[in-house]
Amino acid sequence: MPRRDRITAILGFQNYEVTRFRRRHKREVELWLWPKDRAWRCPKCRRIFDSSYDRQLIRLRDLDLAKHRSYLWVPRIRINCPRCGVRRVRLEIARWRSRCTRRFEKWLFVLTGHMATSQVARLYGLSWWTVRDAEVRYIEGLLRKRDLDGITDLGIDEVAAKKGHRYLTLVTDLQQRRVIWVGEGRSRATLKAFFRWFGEKRRRRLRRLVIDMHDPYEQEIRAQCPRATIVYDHFHLSKPLHLAIDNIRRRLQASLPPDGRRYLKGSRYLLLKGEENLTVNQRVRLKELLAVNEPLNAAYILKEDFRTLFDELDSKRARKALKEWKSRARESGLPELEAFVQMLNRRRYGILNFFRHRINNGLSEGYNNVVKTIKKMAYGFHDSHYFGLKILRKCGKIEGSDR
């Protein structure tokens, strides 16, 4: 093999030959490439031509050579097809309108999986938009390769995107444990956009959907998937119960004289914390607090008993235990717990479905921490579309589809 061909093969330009070389500014290298194959194919009709219509040299950024930034001068060729007219021949080394080679963009994509986009841009002396576009192109390419058929169970939850109650809706495939869609907002229109994207055929296969008692979600699910079973995530039932416990504490504290309020001061998280997570000192203080306050003692016992309801594996016994718990909550005479029981009665359908199917939205809740890490790493996002693609890259299990 000639020396020039060996160098070309080492550099990875098997379909090109290096015709010229120049070093600039001690840190830059320029290479002029020319295709070895002198036959040009029409991109539309696939007809082959042995002559070109015209050509134009373009400058492309390539992978660095040692400590040198590498630039390639490559001809962009057009042919004059009698059937299709003047057409631009597909350039294998770079994509359309890009100023970087494909392999350099792939390397940028790899780096953005571990570094912030701005850091990668500073490292290689590129604009933020160049790095962003390279990552977006690869993510969208991987998303097109996903297999979304056969999905029957979905989890739907929202995650905070910005301050001021700005949310994103995450739709999770509970079987393969991956995020399949990210939408802006948490309204009914947001979920309607998901079902439109998901398609009617896939929508008919859905059997169970786990949500967090958000009414717009439930309304759209009933409209789009009337045969699907709606399951309430039981972790979200603890939030209104904790709010009721805290309201009881506030009401009792307000009714006490100033000297008696100090006994309840600082006891909020002591009452809401799980019994198994309390320290020794916290257990002693909680025991003293409940001993002198009968309403709080009753509320705390009911709170702990409510947590154990969802550990019951037998659905009939679980439903019976829930019915007994609601009777005890009414008998306590605490208006906050009575209001909580009324909420349970209104949401009875989705709560009882949990006991039948035993699925929850814990996976989506876990992905919330991943989303927060992505947002923190980039110091926030102004582009919600890019933010959604970053979430799909980290949580959608898409990078294994190109191996």
DAKA-V610368 format. One record per pair of residues at least 4 apart in sequence whose ideal C-beta (glycine too) atoms are under 7 Angstrom apart, sorted by the first residue. I is the first residue (numbers start at 1). J is the second residue. Records with the same first field share a line. If there is no record, write none. Layout:
I=J ; J
This chain:
1=5 ; 6
3=7
4=8 ; 17 ; 18
5=9
6=10
7=11 ; 18
8=13 ; 16 ; 17 ; 18
9=14
13=18 ; 33
15=35 ; 36 ; 37 ; 92
16=33 ; 34 ; 35 ; 36
17=34 ; 36
18=31 ; 32 ; 33
19=32 ; 34
20=32
21=31
22=30
23=29
24=28 ; 30
27=67 ; 68 ; 69
28=68 ; 69 ; 71
29=65 ; 68 ; 70
30=71 ; 73
31=72
32=73
33=72 ; 73 ; 74
34=75
38=50
39=48 ; 50
40=49 ; 52 ; 77 ; 79 ; 89
41=46 ; 48 ; 89
42=46 ; 47 ; 79 ; 81 ; 84 ; 87
43=87 ; 89 ; 90
44=84 ; 87
45=81 ; 83 ; 84
47=81
49=79
52=77 ; 78 ; 79
53=78 ; 79 ; 80 ; 86
54=78
55=75 ; 76 ; 77
56=75 ; 76
57=73 ; 75
58=74 ; 76
59=71 ; 73
60=71 ; 72 ; 74 ; 94 ; 99 ; 100 ; 101
61=71 ; 99 ; 100 ; 104
62=70 ; 71 ; 72 ; 101 ; 104
63=70 ; 103 ; 104 ; 107
64=68 ; 69 ; 70
65=70
72=101
74=91 ; 93
76=88 ; 91
77=89
78=86 ; 87 ; 88 ; 89
79=87 ; 89
80=86
81=85 ; 87
93=101 ; 102
94=98 ; 100 ; 101 ; 102
95=102
98=105
100=104 ; 105 ; 130 ; 134
102=106
103=107
104=108
105=109 ; 134 ; 137
106=110 ; 138
107=111
108=112 ; 120 ; 131 ; 134 ; 135
109=134 ; 135 ; 138
111=115 ; 120
112=117 ; 120 ; 131 ; 135
115=119 ; 120
116=377 ; 378
117=121 ; 128 ; 131 ; 132 ; 378
118=122 ; 128
119=123
120=124 ; 131
121=126 ; 127 ; 128 ; 131
126=130 ; 131
128=132
129=133
130=134
131=135
132=136 ; 386
133=137
134=138
135=139
136=140 ; 386 ; 389
137=141
138=142
139=143 ; 389 ; 392 ; 393
140=144
142=398 ; 399 ; 401 ; 402
143=392 ; 398
145=401
146=398 ; 401
148=180 ; 202
149=202
151=173 ; 175 ; 202 ; 205
152=175 ; 205 ; 206 ; 207 ; 208
153=174 ; 175 ; 207 ; 208 ; 359
154=171 ; 172 ; 173 ; 174 ; 206 ; 209
155=172 ; 174 ; 210 ; 361 ; 363 ; 364
156=169 ; 171 ; 209 ; 211 ; 217
157=170 ; 212 ; 361 ; 364 ; 365
158=167 ; 168 ; 169 ; 186
159=167 ; 168 ; 170 ; 368 ; 371
160=167
161=166 ; 167 ; 168 ; 384 ; 387
162=166
167=185 ; 186
168=182 ; 183 ; 184 ; 388
169=183 ; 185 ; 186 ; 190 ; 191
170=179 ; 182 ; 364 ; 367
171=180 ; 181 ; 194
172=178 ; 179 ; 363 ; 364
173=178 ; 180
174=210 ; 359 ; 363
176=397
177=363
178=395 ; 396 ; 397
179=367 ; 391 ; 392 ; 395 ; 396
180=396
181=194 ; 197
182=388 ; 391 ; 392
183=190 ; 193 ; 194
184=190 ; 384
185=190
186=190 ; 214
187=216
188=192 ; 216 ; 219 ; 220
189=193
190=194
191=195 ; 217 ; 220
192=196 ; 220
193=197
194=198
195=203 ; 224
198=202 ; 203
199=203
200=204
203=224 ; 225
206=225 ; 228
207=228 ; 229
208=228 ; 229 ; 231 ; 357 ; 359
209=221 ; 225 ; 228 ; 230 ; 231
210=231 ; 233 ; 359 ; 360 ; 361
211=217 ; 218 ; 230 ; 232 ; 233
212=233 ; 236 ; 361
213=232 ; 236 ; 347
214=218
215=219
216=220
217=221
218=222 ; 230
219=223
220=224
221=225 ; 228 ; 230
222=226
229=353 ; 357
230=350 ; 353
231=350 ; 353 ; 354 ; 357 ; 359
232=236 ; 237 ; 347 ; 350 ; 351 ; 354
233=360 ; 361
234=310 ; 354 ; 360
235=360 ; 362 ; 365
237=241
238=242
239=243
240=244 ; 340 ; 343
241=245 ; 303 ; 306 ; 340
242=246 ; 272
243=247
244=248 ; 336 ; 337 ; 339 ; 340
245=249 ; 271 ; 272 ; 299 ; 303
246=250 ; 268 ; 272
247=251 ; 336
248=252 ; 295 ; 296 ; 299 ; 334 ; 336
249=253 ; 264 ; 267 ; 268 ; 271 ; 296
250=254
251=255
252=256 ; 264 ; 293 ; 295 ; 296
253=261 ; 264
256=260 ; 261
261=265
263=289 ; 292
267=271 ; 289
268=272
269=273
270=282 ; 285 ; 286
271=296 ; 300
273=277 ; 278
275=304
278=282 ; 283 ; 286
280=284
281=285
282=286
283=287
284=288
285=289
286=290
287=291
289=293 ; 296
290=296 ; 297 ; 300
293=297
294=298
295=299 ; 334
296=300
297=301
298=302 ; 332
299=303 ; 334 ; 337
300=304
301=305
302=306 ; 328 ; 329 ; 332 ; 337
305=325
306=325
309=318 ; 321 ; 322 ; 325
312=317 ; 318 ; 321
314=318
315=319 ; 355 ; 356
316=320
317=321
318=322 ; 355
319=323 ; 352 ; 355
320=324
321=325
322=326
323=327
324=328
325=329
326=330 ; 341 ; 344
327=331
328=332
329=337 ; 338 ; 340 ; 341
330=338 ; 341
332=337
334=338
335=339
336=340
337=341
338=342
339=343
340=344
341=345
342=346
343=347
344=348 ; 351
347=351
348=352
349=353
352=356
353=357
354=358
361=365
362=366
363=367
367=371 ; 395
368=372
369=373
370=374 ; 394 ; 395
371=375 ; 391
372=376
373=377
374=378 ; 390 ; 391 ; 394
375=380 ; 381
381=386 ; 387
383=387
384=388
385=389
386=390
387=391
388=392
389=393
390=394
391=395
392=396 ; 398
393=398 ; 399
